[in-house]
Amino acid sequence: MASSSSSPRSGLLYYAGCEEHTHEPHFLEACFLCHKPLGNNTDIFMYRGNTPFCSKECRQEQMEFDEGKEKSWNIRSSVRKSDSNKSSTSKTVRSDTVAVA
């Protein structure tokens, strides 16, 4: 008789049993930035689809952070492009005739 712990099916049942005991918080339970609980009958300020904030100030702070990140990414991206353009345009090609004796 095989033990129930070696059965592939028992592993699935065990996993399903564990799932009941873990609590994944709902994305609207707390402010994304300060983690303040978002209670009933309070305004929720959304940003980029499904990111909740408790106030206009928290949302604005996140927006400014994201804009700064995007600007630095764009600057790094343009620097890389200009570096690759400089390296390809600064190559010297000689077209002299060489006589071999």
BABALUM-560391 format. One record per residue (C-alpha): z, y, x; residue number from 1; residue in three letters. Coordinates in steps of 0.1 Angstrom, whole numbers, plus 2048, in hexadecimal, padded with zeros to 3 digits. Layout:
<sites>
[site [Z Y X] NUM Ala]
...
</sites>
This chain:
<sites>
[site [800 800 800] 1 Met]
[site [7F6 821 80F] 2 Ala]
[site [80E 83E 810] 3 Ser]
[site [807 85B 7F9] 4 Ser]
[site [809 874 816] 5 Ser]
[site [7EA 864 827] 6 Ser]
[site [7D5 867 807] 7 Ser]
[site [7BC 884 807] 8 Pro]
[site [7C4 88A 7E3] 9 Arg]
[site [7E9 88E 7E9] 10 Ser]
[site [7E1 8A9 803] 11 Gly]
[site [7CE 8BC 7E8] 12 Leu]
[site [7EB 8B9 7D0] 13 Leu]
[site [803 8C5 7EA] 14 Tyr]
[site [7EE 8E3 7F1] 15 Tyr]
[site [7EB 8EB 7CC] 16 Ala]
[site [810 8E8 7C9] 17 Gly]
[site [816 901 7E5] 18 Cys]
[site [7FF 919 7D5] 19 Glu]
[site [817 91E 7B8] 20 Glu]
[site [833 929 7CF] 21 His]
[site [820 944 7E2] 22 Thr]
[site [81D 966 7D2] 23 His]
[site [7FE 97B 7DB] 24 Glu]
[site [805 99F 7D1] 25 Pro]
[site [7EC 9AE 7BA] 26 His]
[site [7D9 9CA 7CB] 27 Phe]
[site [7E6 9E4 7B2] 28 Leu]
[site [80B 9DC 7B8] 29 Glu]
[site [80F 9F5 7D5] 30 Ala]
[site [7FF A13 7E6] 31 Cys]
[site [7E8 A08 801] 32 Phe]
[site [7F5 A23 81A] 33 Leu]
[site [81A A27 814] 34 Cys]
[site [820 A06 801] 35 His]
[site [834 A18 7E6] 36 Lys]
[site [834 A02 7C6] 37 Pro]
[site [81C A0D 7AC] 38 Leu]
[site [830 A0B 78B] 39 Gly]
[site [825 A0A 767] 40 Asn]
[site [819 A2A 758] 41 Asn]
[site [813 A3B 779] 42 Thr]
[site [7F2 A49 786] 43 Asp]
[site [7DF A34 79F] 44 Ile]
[site [7C7 A46 7B5] 45 Phe]
[site [7AA A2F 7C0] 46 Met]
[site [794 A31 7DE] 47 Tyr]
[site [776 A1D 7E9] 48 Arg]
[site [776 A07 7CA] 49 Gly]
[site [796 9F3 7CB] 50 Asn]
[site [7AF A05 7E3] 51 Thr]
[site [7CC A13 7CF] 52 Pro]
[site [7E2 A31 7D9] 53 Phe]
[site [801 A3F 7C9] 54 Cys]
[site [7F7 A63 7CE] 55 Ser]
[site [7DA A7A 7D6] 56 Lys]
[site [7EA A81 7F8] 57 Glu]
[site [7EB A5C 802] 58 Cys]
[site [7C7 A58 7F7] 59 Arg]
[site [7BC A77 80A] 60 Gln]
[site [7CE A6C 82A] 61 Glu]
[site [7BC A4B 828] 62 Gln]
[site [79A A5D 822] 63 Met]
[site [7A0 A73 840] 64 Glu]
[site [7A9 A55 856] 65 Phe]
[site [78A A43 84B] 66 Asp]
[site [774 A61 851] 67 Glu]
[site [782 A64 874] 68 Gly]
[site [77B A40 87B] 69 Lys]
[site [758 A43 86E] 70 Glu]
[site [751 A62 884] 71 Lys]
[site [75F A51 8A3] 72 Ser]
[site [749 A32 89C] 73 Trp]
[site [72B A49 897] 74 Asn]
[site [732 A5B 8B7] 75 Ile]
[site [736 A3B 8CB] 76 Arg]
[site [716 A2D 8BB] 77 Ser]
[site [702 A4C 8C3] 78 Ser]
[site [710 A4C 8E7] 79 Val]
[site [705 A28 8EC] 80 Arg]
[site [6E2 A31 8DE] 81 Lys]
[site [6DE A4F 8F5] 82 Ser]
[site [6EB A3B 913] 83 Asp]
[site [6D1 A20 90C] 84 Ser]
[site [6B6 A3A 908] 85 Asn]
[site [6C0 A4B 929] 86 Lys]
[site [6BF A2B 93C] 87 Ser]
[site [69D A22 92E] 88 Ser]
[site [68E A44 935] 89 Thr]
[site [69D A49 957] 90 Ser]
[site [68D A2A 967] 91 Lys]
[site [675 A33 983] 92 Thr]
[site [654 A21 985] 93 Val]
[site [640 A23 9A5] 94 Arg]
[site [61B A1E 9A3] 95 Ser]
[site [612 A22 9C8] 96 Asp]
[site [5F9 A0C 9DA] 97 Thr]
[site [607 9F6 9F4] 98 Val]
[site [5F1 9E9 A11] 99 Ala]
[site [5FB 9C9 A21] 100 Val]
[site [5EE 9C0 A43] 101 Ala]
</sites>
